[in-house]
Structure formats: C-alpha cells, structure tokens
Amino acid sequence: MEKIKVKFIVDALMFLDFLILAFSGFVLWKILKHDGLHFREQFIFYRWEWLAIHDWTSAILIVLLLVHLLLNWTWIKCMILGLFKRKNRKECKI
C-alpha cells in the first residue's frame, strides 16, 4: 500500500477515535456527573462501560499518534532543521 494511503487511514482513524474519546468524555463530564449524593449510573451504557470506552480510546489514540509521528518524521525533521538552517529546507524533498 502506498505511504500516502497509510497516512490517510491513520489520520482518519485518529479523527474517528478522537470523536469517540471526546463524546465519551462529555458523557462522563456532563451527563453522568456527580449530583451531590451519587453518580447517575446509566446513559446508553453504564458508567463503568463509558469509563472503559474512554480509557481504551485514549490508549488507541496514543498508539495512532505515535504511528502518525513515525510516518511524518521526515517532514517533522526537515521543518525543525529549517528553523535553524535555511539551506536545509531546500535539501528536504517531501
């Protein structure tokens, strides 16, 4: 598979994972929040299931982020070098 397709798939998975992570965080923060006496226990899933979803999507996002950085390492390196040496930017062919 071409590298550009792999990058697209990784980025799309990161975006989808981020949406799930943000939604589960919102549910835990606003919908299943502590009301002073106890936690509301259920909204579609139970609270402990939302916590598991949130934890697993966090771990998956970290892995995808590392893969994303590895796939784009040449570009990152060239941009950092370009900050310090103008001529190196021309040598980087991305």
N, C-alpha and C positions, 0 to 999 in steps of 0.2 A: 504494500500500500504506500502511496506517496506520502511524504512527510507533511505536506500541506493538508491532506485529508485527515491524517492522525491529529494534527494540531486542531483542526475544526472539531473533530469528535471530542477531544479532550476539553476544549473550550465550551462546547455545547453541554457536555456532562457537568462541567463546573457550574455553568449557569443554572441548569436544572437542579443540581444539588444545592446551590445557594438559595434558590427559591423555596425548596423544601425546608432547608435549615432556617430561613427567615420566617416562614409560616409557622413552623413548629415552635420557634422561639416566641413569636407573637401569641400563639395559643397559650403557651406556658406563662407568659408575662401578663396578658390581659384577660384571657377567658378563664383559665384555670387558676386564677390568682387566689391568694390568701385573703379571706374576707374578715379577718379578725379572730374568728373562732376556729375555722377549719378551711381546708382547701376544697374547692369544687373538684369533684373526682372524675367527671366524665364529660367529654365533648368529642363525639365521633369515636375516639379511643379513650381508654382510661389514662389517667395522669402518668402512670409509670410507663405506659406504651409511648406516650408523647416524649417522655424523657429519653427512652431508648432510641426513638427515631432521631431526636435531636443529637444525642451522643454519636450515633453511627454516621449520620450525615456530616457531622463535624470531622470525624476521622477520615471519611471518604474525601471530603473537601481538602484536607491537608495532603493526602496522597496525590490527588489530582493537581493540586497546586505545585507539589514537587515535580511531578511529571511535566507540567506546563513550564516550569523554570528550566528543566533539563532540555526540553525541546527548543526553548528560545535562548539558551545560554550564549550562543554565538552573538546574537543580536544584543543581548544584555552586556556582554563583554565589550563589544565594539562601541556601544553607547557610553559606557564608563570610560573607556580609553579615549573616546572622542572628547570627553570633558577636559581631559588633561593635555592631549596632543591633537592638534587639528589635523595633522597629516595622516594619522592613523585611521581617521574616518574614511579617507579615500581608499585605504587598503582593505577595509572591510567590505566585502561584497555579499550582501544579504539578499 
